[in-house]
């Protein structure tokens, strides 16, 4: 799916809660064919949003399930009076239970529909969306912008409370409660050996035809003011379950059941190791997506498409 001739069918699927439009499929560009065989100019809109993932089956629309994509697309269609559910492309397809504070998506809307609602779109969305989703900004994107392929990197956090007596029940939906004390110095020593560009097949769930080579820019742990251990993880992109598997491996080091050299040995083996625990999703949050300067958006998107072909 990706050619404009599939737009009508794709929208019909999404209306029914079907397959996702957020996996990099090209949305229709200005002058593309739309319903009824007509041609209409479109404008690409960047959407910055946040959500509590607790009540969602992830980002991607799925039949019979409540998803962020499904809720947002349906609400956009209603608020902007599009007569159809718009296609969305997202920077990071979060899994069920994963939160986002700095998610970014884009959609191509008819210029007339956007012009009629531009000044009031964000306010109307705030009234129409459920309380676990908020669109923080919505505006025309610079030329060449693609929410997924233009991104330089994504930053995630993962929160772990390793003092059961100090666990805050008000943060139980975004913090993993861990029964064993963690040595963050040992975890950071282990994490430093994982930095750089590698094949992270040992920490990813493979997808047919998808690459597992990623550039890990940052992976370290610090304690916040309440003593919660918080991981900061930055990479150009992430394959499925990568962050949660990396966190799981480092928790083994932090609790003392594995030496600091173990995660890098697992990485070098390049095969899934059943000893690597994939931690629960609720401690994970997409914090930020960073993009290049506007004059480099299209160039970077083209480069990323070649690198991620099939992913």
ABEGO torsion letter per residue (X at the ends): XGBAAAAAAAAAAAAAGBBBAAAGBBBBBBGBBBBGGBBBBBBBBBBBBBBBAAABAEABBBBGBBBAAAAAAAAAAAAAGAGBBBBBBBABBBBBGBBBAABBBBBBBBAAAAAAAAAAAAAAAAAABBAABBBABBBBBBBGBBAAAABABBBBBBBBBABAAABBAAAAAABBBBABBBBAAAAAAAAAAABEBBBAAAABBBBBGBBABBBBABBBBBBBAAGBBBBBBBBABBBBGAAAAAAAAAAAAAAGABBAAAAAAAAAAGBBBAABBBBBAAABBBABBBBBBAAAAAAAAAAAAAAABGX
